[in-house]
Structure formats: structure tokens, C-alpha cells
């Protein structure tokens, strides 16, 4: 296995500038090919940890990456820019990360048609942003790229922030938009249930019904939008569990065990199966 740390740098003439002390990077966990399966290409998962667009959660980073790695996927963890950097900087960084993976797919033994972006909480909002905005001029133009290069093949969203409406997580939206947090046009732009369309990639969603931080309505609103546009969707709702569960195992339970929730641990197995089967529905 190889571990690479790759800088993610925006073009100098991109519309948003980073703070001098802030830069994005992509950690790549790459399995070496085995002699018997040397030509096999692997799915890739790009992880976007949560943290309300103010920080990045360690519990939603490497522990999750190791689960996907053990399943035989190539895994990439994006450490993206957070407040006071504002939209669309982190989105541009994720787009460049996906393009980098696709351009190096042969070298890294990645299936270029199975690149999934996965995010937790605010990281779910970021992953979802790429799924709805990959074909927009405000993204492709400054990055000098095409939609085909940055389009994710699937969205894997874990208790995601989606809406800026009545069920929003105020802190995430305020950190994402900064001084423009009360600009209604920009709030509508980043309310992603309003941006979904037939172009949105197949999506896997999970949430808990007792999430008091990011209400389950965030996932329900996005699921309803996807259904209305005929987008392939798999969704799992769990009856209980607090926000930020990650894997919900002892590994990520937190100092007081509050993130340990056995009934929610099955989501990762379901997600792995969903990734393996990506594209088969369209092929049938």
C-alpha cells in the first residue's frame, strides 16, 4: 500500500483566495495490485469529513478511510478549506481532487467511472455541492475544466447538511457563506434540494430520525428532489442516534461513548455494496 499526500491548489486567477496559513490537501490510500488481478481497476471513494465548515472531524476521516480500504477500494481523504474561507472555495478544491483522481486513474488503478464522493454533515453538503454543481460555469470556468472531468459517479451522504431553509443547520450555512450569510439569493443557491436535477449522480443517503443538530428533514428534502427527477436513490433511516456518529463503533465513540450506536453500524456495509453495484442498474 502507498500513502500519498497531494496538495490541492486552485489556479491563481480563480475567484477565491485562501488565507496564507490555509491550504487544502488530499491524502491517498492506494492498494498495490496483486499479481493475479494486476489489471483490475478499483472504485475510489473521496471522503469529506464534517465539522460545520469551521473544522474537520478526525472521527470522520481516517477511521472511515480504513473501512473502505479494507473493502478493496482506493481511498482519498480531502482536507478542504474552512471558515473564514467561503463558498465556493472548498467546492473548487473537491472538484480538483476528483479531476486529479480521474487523470491518474490508470496509474492509481482506479475505475474512472466509479469515483464516489462521500461526506459527513457539512462534508456531506460539500460532496452534494459537487453532485449538483459540476456542470455549472461558475465552477468549470475558473478551474478551466470540463464537467466530465469533475463529475462524481455517485454521492454517498451521511447525515448531510442540505438545506438553508427552515430545517437548516445555521452554523454551517453561516460559516459557508460568511458575510453573505443573509443574502437570500446565495442562501437559495446553497440549498441543495433546490439544485438537484436529472443530472445529479446516483445517491446513497443515511440519517437518524433523532438527529437534533442536522434534522433528518435535510435528507428527506434531498431524497424527495431526487425522486422527482428520476435519480437513482438508496436511503436508510435509523430510529435513533445523535448527530456525528461516523461509523458508530467503539473506534469512533468519543471520550464518553456518546457516538457508539450499534443499530447504526450497518450503514458502512450497505454503502460498500452500493458502491460495488454502481452502474449496474443502467447496464441492465
Secondary structure, DSSP 8 states (H G I E B T S, - for coil): -EEEEEEE---TTSS----TT--EEEEEEE----GGGTT--EEEEEEE--STTTS--GGGTHHHHHHHHHTT-EEEEEE---TTS-TTHHHHHHHHHHHHHHHTTTTTTEEEEEEEEEEETHHHHHHHHHHHHTT-HHHHHHHT--HHHH--SEEEEES----SSTT--HHHHHHHHGGGTT-HHHHHHT-GGGT--TTS--EEEEEETT-SSS-THHHHHHHHHHHHTT--EEEEEES---TT-TT-SGGG--TTSTT--GGGTTHHHHHHHHHHTTTHHHH-
